[in-house]
Amino acid sequence: MYAVVKTGGKQYRVSPGDTLRVELLGANEGDEITLDQVLMMGEGESVTIGTPTIENASVSAKVLQNGRDKKVRIIKFRRRKHHRKQMGHRQHFCEIEITGMNGAGLSASAPAKTEAPAPAPAAKPSGPTGTLKFMDAPDGDKDDLKEISGVGPVLEETLNGLGIYHFRQIAAFTAEDIEAVENETNFPGRIERDDWLGQAKKLAEGKS
């Protein structure tokens, strides 16, 4: 069984058990919600089309999480006009799971799920992981990150808040680490432009 519902100005074809991301619905995680703008509902060859919606038809869902998508970078540039504007945007979303639907003489619900055994805890990483929590505390005296060109007191404090205290941590950044740190500091392209990794490697070697 399937249905076509409208929410957030968009239309979605859904079936019980489906998971999808829609525009924010103003509901909290774990809430049960009802989508009552059902445009079409069918099962097999039996199809009912609304005018524009089907009367008394609804689709029930559960809110799994509210979040934000990856950052989309927007650049406006006018040649020979000394004009360059750059900004970023992260769209909010609501992830829901379709639990059932009812209307047009039809009804269906999502099959019950069996809980999988809890996975064994992963080993704690010892270096950069791309999760923005590199270390729980400084390993010895922290380095003066302001020695890196482009890092001032405010940015150093932000890096410390992410668990970054040492030149060797920055020198070992992966591509994922760079993207994650730039998203948090809102300075896209700065790490590669100012060659943080190269500077940090030389400073770390100078301390050893």
Phi and psi in degrees as a GROMACS rama.xvg file:
@    title "Ramachandran Plot"
@    xaxis  label "Phi"
@    yaxis  label "Psi"
@TYPE xy
-144.679  165.728  TYR-2
-149.363  156.205  ALA-3
-112.227  117.98  VAL-4
-116.526  156.815  VAL-5
-117.782  128.456  LYS-6
-155.614  139.154  THR-7
64.1289  25.9701  GLY-8
77.8161  9.37058  GLY-9
-127.754  159.483  LYS-10
-112.628  141.135  GLN-11
-134.584  137.484  TYR-12
-94.4253  120.277  ARG-13
-130.934  156.542  VAL-14
-137.171  158.031  SER-15
-56.5711  132.981  PRO-16
96.2294  -13.0876  GLY-17
-69.9373  148.869  ASP-18
-120.344  131.914  THR-19
-149.596  162.572  LEU-20
-108.29  128.183  ARG-21
-125.974  177.135  VAL-22
-65.8775  157.709  GLU-23
-53.5153  138.2  LEU-24
-111.403  -0.410245  LEU-25
73.3206  22.9981  GLY-26
-113.764  155.328  ALA-27
-91.5001  161.492  ASN-28
-60.2003  133.611  GLU-29
93.8879  -12.0811  GLY-30
-72.0192  147.549  ASP-31
-93.8416  130.414  GLU-32
-126.054  164.577  ILE-33
-127.67  128.494  THR-34
-101.278  110.991  LEU-35
-102.347  -1.42833  ASP-36
-91.7021  78.2221  GLN-37
-96.5427  116.239  VAL-38
-89.4751  -29.9622  LEU-39
-155.293  148.48  MET-40
-146.603  137.896  MET-41
-157.471  162.431  GLY-42
-150.541  113.019  GLU-43
67.9344  -127.71  GLY-44
-88.7196  -6.1979  GLU-45
-88.0379  115.823  SER-46
-131.929  134.522  VAL-47
-119.833  127.385  THR-48
-111.572  132.102  ILE-49
-79.9326  168.441  GLY-50
-132.647  72.4535  THR-51
-85.1613  -18.946  PRO-52
-113.631  162.197  THR-53
-88.1321  125.952  ILE-54
-64.8372  134.388  GLU-55
63.8749  15.1929  ASN-56
-95.12  146.906  ALA-57
-154.34  157.267  SER-58
-124.984  125.713  VAL-59
-97.3589  147.285  SER-60
-149.567  163.794  ALA-61
-119.787  134.045  LYS-62
-78.0394  118.922  VAL-63
-87.8855  -43.305  LEU-64
-165.228  155.07  GLN-65
-111.52  132.822  ASN-66
-156.727  -165.393  GLY-67
-133.648  140.461  ARG-68
-74.0602  175.218  ASP-69
-63.229  152.971  LYS-70
-68.5602  134.085  LYS-71
-102.572  124.815  VAL-72
-92.9448  134.504  ARG-73
-121.44  124.763  ILE-74
-126.759  126.949  ILE-75
-113.719  123.963  LYS-76
-135.743  133.951  PHE-77
-122.456  116.254  ARG-78
-67.2389  145.216  ARG-79
61.2493  14.7735  ARG-80
-117.645  3.4607  LYS-81
54.0879  40.0073  HIS-82
-124.878  120.378  HIS-83
-149.107  118.779  ARG-84
-123.609  130.01  LYS-85
-129.403  136.489  GLN-86
-149.315  170.669  MET-87
-132.274  157.995  GLY-88
-145.258  132.241  HIS-89
-120.262  113.359  ARG-90
-78.1579  133.631  GLN-91
-73.2386  150.56  HIS-92
-145.967  162.272  PHE-93
-125.3  118.637  CYS-94
-93.8543  124.268  GLU-95
-126.232  158.055  ILE-96
-119.239  127.519  GLU-97
-74.3696  121.219  ILE-98
-103.635  -19.6713  THR-99
-179.591  169.972  GLY-100
-152.536  151.262  MET-101
-151.673  137.607  ASN-102
147.175  165.019  GLY-103
54.8484  32.7681  ALA-104
75.2271  10.538  GLY-105
-123.408  155.781  LEU-106
-155.843  148.615  SER-107
-158.581  155.455  ALA-108
-137.526  158.151  SER-109
-71.4523  141.368  ALA-110
-63.9856  147.853  PRO-111
-64.8909  142.552  ALA-112
-101.546  140.785  LYS-113
-94.0215  133.727  THR-114
-73.4129  129.878  GLU-115
-78.4741  149.619  ALA-116
-61.2912  145.563  PRO-117
-64.9711  133.285  ALA-118
-69.3634  153.898  PRO-119
-66.561  143.493  ALA-120
-62.0356  136.568  PRO-121
-76.2737  153.179  ALA-122
-66.4611  142.768  ALA-123
-71.1895  126.453  LYS-124
-67.3979  152.933  PRO-125
-105.668  -6.27377  SER-126
-143.572  -162.671  GLY-127
-58.2004  136.594  PRO-128
-126.249  -7.35583  THR-129
81.3726  7.10694  GLY-130
-103.387  7.93413  THR-131
67.8799  9.04283  LEU-132
-126.157  81.7528  LYS-133
-74.5552  -41.9259  PHE-134
-146.591  151.084  MET-135
-79.3904  -26.865  ASP-136
-155.504  158.213  ALA-137
-60.2429  138.253  PRO-138
-89.9619  87.3592  ASP-139
84.8171  -166.883  GLY-140
-64.9526  133.882  ASP-141
-74.892  152.028  LYS-142
-80.0108  158.222  ASP-143
-84.7703  92.194  ASP-144
-65.6688  -13.9687  LEU-145
-69.7746  -9.39862  LYS-146
-70.9749  -17.0845  GLU-147
-80.426  129.773  ILE-148
-61.2611  128.051  SER-149
98.7401  -5.42516  GLY-150
-106.642  116.692  VAL-151
-106.239  -175.808  GLY-152
-58.3694  -41.8474  PRO-153
-67.145  -44.8915  VAL-154
-67.5943  -34.8484  LEU-155
-62.8837  -41.7445  GLU-156
-63.4655  -38.6805  GLU-157
-64.3774  -43.8884  THR-158
-62.2308  -41.1275  LEU-159
-60.917  -38.3892  ASN-160
-64.2609  -23.9092  GLY-161
-88.2541  0.057723  LEU-162
90.1828  18.995  GLY-163
-107.676  112.928  ILE-164
-124.18  -14.9551  TYR-165
-126.932  151.656  HIS-166
-60.3578  -38.9317  PHE-167
-64.7351  -29.395  ARG-168
-65.7685  -45.6798  GLN-169
-66.5714  -38.7145  ILE-170
-62.8815  -23.717  ALA-171
-99.3631  11.8122  ALA-172
-56.39  136.826  PHE-173
-94.533  174.847  THR-174
-60.4246  -37.0835  ALA-175
-66.9586  -39.7971  GLU-176
-61.7143  -44.0878  ASP-177
-61.0419  -46.6459  ILE-178
-63.4251  -41.7683  GLU-179
-65.463  -44.6578  ALA-180
-66.296  -41.0791  VAL-181
-65.9738  -34.1984  GLU-182
-66.1633  -37.1736  ASN-183
-75.1541  -37.9074  GLU-184
-88.8011  -11.3543  THR-185
58.8102  38.2005  ASN-186
-126.329  73.3363  PHE-187
-61.4798  133.008  PRO-188
84.3598  -6.79769  GLY-189
-67.8853  -39.7637  ARG-190
-61.8707  -47.2041  ILE-191
-73.6616  -37.7693  GLU-192
-63.1718  -42.4544  ARG-193
-91.8005  3.86014  ASP-194
53.2299  54.8361  ASP-195
-59.0638  -41.2209  TRP-196
-63.935  -43.7337  LEU-197
-65.7263  -44.1413  GLY-198
-62.9287  -44.8241  GLN-199
-64.0321  -37.2914  ALA-200
-63.1781  -44.4146  LYS-201
-64.8505  -41.1532  LYS-202
-67.5978  -37.3411  LEU-203
-67.3631  -39.7302  ALA-204
-67.0878  -32.4473  GLU-205
-69.413  -24.2334  GLY-206
-83.7072  -23.0372  LYS-207
